[in-house]
Amino acid sequence: MSDYTNPRLDAIDERLDRITLTLESMMNVEQNTRRRGQQHDLELDDHDERTERLERILEGQEAQLAELKEYRADIKVMLDILLQRSIGDTEAQ
């Protein structure tokens, strides 16, 4: 074999090596970006699930609050009736 080398071919090989390194770097960036995107999607899904759960809890609490308000109104009516009876009993004596 000859020790002869073609400087133009060597230069082309070097450029191809640099291009290959650049492409590999770009592929790594692309893979990392995809992984981050997937992780972000998972976090959004988790956030959506938590939000939906909190909304269900809030709806339940709103229903309980409405029920308590009804009880409060009923108790107020009962107390008014008892007060009127008490006043009536006091006036009768």
Disulfide bonds with the S-S distance in Angstrom:
none
